[in-house]
Structure formats: structure tokens, C-alpha cells
């Protein structure tokens, strides 16, 4: 125990101040040396050296892919496509022109295989004429509805009849409508009905399949109230549309 030098109050040895008056006791020297020796005896703790980070290794730049340019004289894909489309378009156009030519030629001048003039005979009624093969036989047949009709028979036994009559019809269309109605009433079937040009005039070409299985073809021209008709009868469509028959029809001339 120790006493306070100011007030005499006893205090314990290690008290830093007097508990009565607050006097600060001086620190013992031994304690100071001991405290000093404690701190001196502590080894200095050195901070570990900073570990330097290894320098960043820069990646080599990526090699850029070099675009290989096509030579200027090499056509691109679009050019090739355009060129092919153009070629296809030209081919289609040519094909269309050829088809139209065939259709028009077939309608206006069917099977016009030429017959040598030395093998032809001429029928001439003054206002109407046509040329026919000498090999055709003129036969003695009659048509109760058309007096004065003439008949020929070719090598296929196809009968070619010609007649002309005066008609009160106003147009060839009216005549064809009457003919079609008459055919249907008889049980015939209409195989073809088309407009053709003969001797620079509009004409009609009608093909009927008869109830008996044969075929009849009417080729008609109408002008100034006169109706000129070729009536062809045979056992097949080919027989009534042969080249020689078409040549005769196309040689028709109205004066």
C-alpha cells in the first residue's frame, strides 16, 4: 500500500491516481524500464516485400482475314443470276412466238402442203373457183337440201362436197349457230368451232362427230348474201383434215 503525499489517503501500489484527491502518482522507474525493455525486445515485424505482378503479356493481334477480291473480269453471283434469267426470258419469248406462229398458221392455213400444178385440176363456176388434185374422183352423189352440189372422193374414200347458196342470214355467226343447233338436235357432238381466213375473208371451220361414228367438217365463207361451203365427210378427223383437202380449201377464190 502507498499513501498519497497530498492527502495521506492510502492507495494500492499500482494505482495511477489517488482515489481521494485525484493526485497522479509518479510512475515507478523500474516499471518504465521494464515497459521500455518489453517494447525493445519485440522484434520489428517487417512487412513482406510486395510481390510485383508479372507484366501482362499482350496477345499478338489477330491476323485479319484478307478478303480475296475477285478479278474485275469475273462475273459475280448476281450477274450470273441476272444473265441466266435474261437467257431464260429470251428462250421463253422465242418459244411463245413460235407457238403463236404455229397456232395462227394452223388456224388460217392448215396443212397447206403444196401440190405440183401439173397434178391439179380447176373447178371454176365463174364467181367461185378452187384447185383440186387430179387423183380425186368426181362421183355422182346428190344432196337433197342443196341442188347443184358437186362431189369428189379422195384416195381415203373421204367425200368432199361443195355447194353455194343464197342466204338471208345477216352474218356467218348466225349461220354457224343454226348449223350447231341442227347438229345437236341430231345427236352430233361439236369437236371444233373456229374462225379462219380464206381468200382474205373471214370463214368458219366446224368439225362434228356424227351419231353414227363418222365425222363431218364444214368450211364456210359468206359474202354479199352468198354462202360458199365445203362439206367433208370421213371416218376420222385425220381423213377430213388431210393436207390435200386443206390445200384445196385454201385455193378457194371468190370473184
Secondary structure, 3 states (H helix, E strand, C coil): CEECCCCCCEECCCCCECCCCCCECCCCHHHHHHHHHHHHHCCCCCCCCCCCCCCCCCCCCCCCCCCCCCCCCCCCHHHHHHHHHHHHHHHHHHHHHHHHHHHHHHHHCCCCCCCCHHHEEEEECCCEEEEEECCCEEECCCCCCCCCCEEEECCCCCEEEEEEEECCCCCHHHHHHHHHHHHHHCCCEEEEEEEEEECCEEEEEEEEECCCCCEEEEEEEEECCEEEEEEEEECCHHHHCCHHHHHHHHCCEEC
